[in-house]
Amino acid sequence: MRVSSVDIGVLASVCYFLGFGVVFLALPSTVETLGLKWIDQAGKTEVRCYYGALSVALGGFLIYMLDIGHQGQALILVIFLASAVFVVRAGFLFVDHGVGLAYNKLAVPVELGFVVFLVITRLATFSVRL
């Protein structure tokens, strides 16, 4: 079985989104350790829905795309999503006065690294035999 650089990018994205999603579905209070807070129980449900369920659904969709042989398109989707999140976060750091916050100090380099990794896996043309 051969695994291409694109497969690696999609598989890494599956791990990222499924891991992230399961944590926030099961432990929504994890957002508090990141410096984020909700003001009532509806916020807790939103964390489960948008951080948790949406991430799990995206991970599942990426697995489906791998299964039907559309890993190239799946990787492009993830590049668009990850880039959009990074650009908006970086762009609004100053507008929203969040430059010095611990969460943003962690999120910006992690998201940038993820986008760079994804682009490299898309542009690379290697494959490995498993």
Number of C-alpha atoms within 10 A of each C-alpha: 7 9 12 18 19 26 21 18 23 29 18 16 23 22 13 15 23 21 15 18 26 17 18 23 23 11 14 20 17 15 17 10 9 14 11 10 14 14 7 8 9 10 13 18 15 15 23 22 17 14 20 24 20 18 23 25 15 18 24 15 14 23 19 14 17 19 10 8 12 14 23 16 15 22 25 16 14 21 22 12 12 18 19 13 16 20 13 10 18 19 11 12 15 11 9 9 9 15 16 10 12 11 15 17 12 11 15 18 13 13 18 17 13 21 21 15 15 25 18 14 19 21 11 12 10 11 14 10 7 6
